[in-house]
Amino acid sequence: MEKILQDKDNFFKKDPFNIYGKDFNNTLKITYIVKDMIFFDNFVDYSYSSAAHPSFYESGFALNLKDKKIKTYVLKDVVRNNKAFRKLITEKLKNYFEIHKRYDLANLDFFNNKYNFNILEQDISFKENSLYINLRLLLAEVGRNLDFFEISYKDLKPFSKGDLMKITNNIK
């Protein structure tokens, strides 16, 4: 609840004149439980004027049951950044963007580019079977339907570190 209220407070602080409207909805799901951690996925949508659709974002966090602290993550917190990982994530992203006919992004260097976008610095959320990587900073508002990029835990298992290992160690 603390994390949800923090998101809501931050949203309204950024909108003191109520330009974006007052509709703010959260969907919070427990996505994975391991011995000492509970992983959550938080989907937020909010209304705003001058557009035909609401805006949204997705974030994830974990509750450490030992110290009762909430932890958020970026990709580099949970994967080993090596040549094999870079090859895997580049191939997955290239394929993802080609399927959606975004050839301008399919051939991008996802670690160093003119958009100042580095995939390792992006927020992640732990899902039931995969890791969600937030692509919002790479996409304009109109391209937000491509925000939902996920990569399976099975594919990430050889590169996992930190808290991701607590999940991938359970995968055969």
JOWO-V645538 format. One line per field, one symbol per residue. ss: DSSP state (@ for helix, = for strand, . for the rest). phi: phi as a letter, one per 30 degrees, with the letter a starting at -180 (. if undefined). psi: psi as a letter, one per 30 degrees, with the letter a starting at -180 (. if undefined). Layout:
ss=???
phi=???
psi=???
This chain:
ss=.@@@@@@@@@@@@..........===========..==========........==========.....==..=@@@.=...@@@@@@@@@@@@@@@@@...@@@@............@@@.====...=====.@@@..@@@@@@.=====@@@@@@@=..@@@@@@....
phi=.eddddddddddddbdchdcicdbbcbcbdcabbecbbcbcbcbbbdadibcbdcaabbbabcdddciccbcbceddbbddbeddededddddededdechcddcdcdddcaaddhcbedcddbbdcdbacdcdcedccdedcddceccbbdddddedcdbhdddddddccd
psi=eeeeeeeeeeefefhfghegagjjkkjkkkfkklegkkkkkjkkkklllglglllllklllkjjfeggkkklllefffkkjleeeeeeeeeeeeeeeeeghifffegkjgfjlffhkjefgkklkkaeglkkkkgeffklefgffgfiklkleeefeffklbfeffefffk.
